[in-house]
């Protein structure tokens, strides 16, 4: 979620791109919280309140918030028990609507291949796979990449990012051998990420000169290469 939020912010701060952010972690999503946003309406509300034929731009705007950086944000749900209300159809509508008014739509997903996540993959121009330098995470990431292969998702549009969530972990050369490819980016460990989360602001905004913030901006740049706007 930290990478989704900050890559969206980095894209928006170029002032070149209109950016949308959809939180598809419908049970425990935190994207709005990391941007100090408190949603009144969410994707779960959209699913039960609006018929597809009634969803025009004005109606859809009621479910979208705008962060001070310019990113337009749609929350998945406001409480876990509402997650089951979110249908694949509602998620597809949300992605379609955001895409109509954005150059880039960042979709934050949970670590699962649920029907909602598969719906996101179906329309994704690029996929960012995030792992940590610890064996359980690396094993899960290997399984994820194998599923993407089975889905015939192009390798050149898959970005592999290692997020150092602690100062310890497996060395990068071993990780490269583990995946038989070098990670596209490595986010260095920094306790400042927790500070930004606690303050409810994007890390790349509060700590612009931090090395990790610079790599997050690099991630946004790599997204534009893997999935050029207007494709």
ABEGO torsion letter per residue (X at the ends): XAAAAAAAAAAAAAGABBBBBBBABAAABAAAAAAGBBBABBAAAAAAABBAAABBAAAAAAABBBBAAGBBBBBABABAAAAAABBAAAAAAAAAAAAAABABBBBBBBBBBBAAAAAAAAABABBBBBBBBBAAAAAAAAAAAAAAAAAGBBAAABBBBBBBABABEBBAAAAAAAAGBBBABBBBBBAAAAAAAAAGBBAAAABAABAAAAAAAAAAAAAAAABBBGX
